[in-house]
């Protein structure tokens, strides 16, 4: 009650200070990215589910709120980045803007930000001979090393890339990029589709490799498209091979599927030298994000896609992810089947015992194949398997399979075929688009985003539950949900950071729900372009927590769900949900991450990926609009 009284008084002050500012356009800056659209009020009830997850009133909690941004309706606003004009931080109003640090294609000296390079460091060229500059920047980490600020930005393509850039910080906290160069991944066979990331407690960039190729398909491939997967043939360009002319044999010789699909750690030394490691011991999957807990040993790993596992890695040594034990979650639903706000208990199944990076890498370098790990059999139409085989349903080309583990292959199965082996041992592999993850240390809660709740997560899905156990039995929600997990001590696993149960915290409002269709009517500015209510978040992806302020930041990866993706701030104490940023047509809000104190300033990192890339391609008027944005909201005062 004390906190809410203080907050109410300060919000009143904020309202007076903001009076008359509706429609404020900001300074717009280069490329029109620095303008805010003023306070403009809120859209409806924001779709919140109350204050779920509140852990009692804490009079010491600090106050953070934002002037909300209205969902854009004009063509001009749909083409630019809009952000909150002001934030209330404790008892001070702070003016905000979006600052673009770099856009893909910007040149710094001889380096082109986002230009993809091959294993010799030369530019990757497309079929027409032009250089490939990726518009798909995702996460950017800010690292303070040797009295120099660095930013590592990863680009979500095949081949993938990371760029390390030097930053300067002005007296007022403005960050500027002064130089950049690509990080060399030739020692680890290149980088595959890096998606979200995090910053470790020891200040390294912990990246990812999403949607790795199915090794079973590659082994039996008779076409080049089957070797890498039909949408990933450009990965062959990393090895200076032309996908249009390369032979199947040459493609298989260069590309090995077990080289990809791992957490990727990049360390920066004083002077800017980088070193890269793929953590094979942490398991392989469609890695969205690996997030290290405060003990520096427990790591949660989410995987995007369909029918994936939720895994937890326990490092043997704090601050060293090269060796440890791997677990996969088993979902025991505690709410009724088909519940829209499902809850569950979680049990953790160990996969394959302790492992070292070097031991797993030795298997890969030795040329291990899928058929050396598993025998397969044909699944019956009803999902049953012959004697000696187990039915699994995972995010693979074949989906439902009958598998039998070969003798002595536990290590290989657990780290190279993590999803299949998790299902084989009885863990849950029905998670759909499991995306961002973040932690509230004070509340002992982990937060996980699901961009969609469908496929294997719904009760009795016709294909995604075939051959599987149907552990997750939720109602479908095409707008996704954010779940809250309780964290505590587990004496058997041996860590204080084990998730024991989970429940829905926030859900999007699905206007296309077959059971309750309620789309925007003709004449509404949102009609025909938004399958989810604009007053609530949809397709949640990136998550970040503001420590001490009980605020969860939520970034969207929406297509038809929202025409313009947004970043939201959710107050766990009050249940207030405010939109604080929107992105241009067809863009994704990526890399949402809160930095509480970088040399006396706080920043909300928020990048803009592939404008006009997912929807509204015909709205593009100039090719320069396609360039991605790497930037931030702020600066704010330090918020330790």
Buried (B, 14 or more C-beta within 10 A) or exposed (E): EEBEEBBEEBBEEBEEEBEEBEEBBBEEBEBBBBBBBBBBEBBEEBBBBEBBBBEEEBEEBBBBBBBBBBBBBEEEBBBBBBBBBBBBBEEEBBEBBBBBBBBBBBEBEEBBBBBBBBBEEEBBBEEEEEBBBBBBBBBBBBBBBEEBBBBBBBBBBBBBBBBBBBBEBEEEBBBEBEEBBBBBBBEBBBBBBBBBBBBBEEEBBBBBBBBBBBBBBBBEBEEBBBBBBEEBBBBBBBBEBEBEEBEBEBBBEBBBBBBBBBBBBBBBEEEBEBEBBBBBBBBBBBBBBBBBBEBBBBBBBBBBBBBBBBBBBBBBEEEBBBBBBBBBBBBEBEBEBEBBBBBBBBBBBBBBEBBBBEBBBEBBEEEBBBEEBBEBBEBEEEBEBEEEBBBBBBBBEBBBBBBBBBEEBBBBBBBBBBBBBBBBBBBBBBBBBBBBBBBBEBBBBBBBBBBBBBBBBBBEBEEBBBBBBBBBBBBBBBBBBBBBBBBEEBEEBEBBBBBBBBBBBBBBBBBBBEEEEEEBEEEEEBEEBBBBBBBBBBBBBBBBBBBBBBBBBBBBBBBBBBBBBBBBBBBBBBBBBBBBBBBBBBBBBBBBBBBBBBEEBBBBBBBBBBBBBBBBEEBBEEEEBBBBBBBBBBBBBBBE
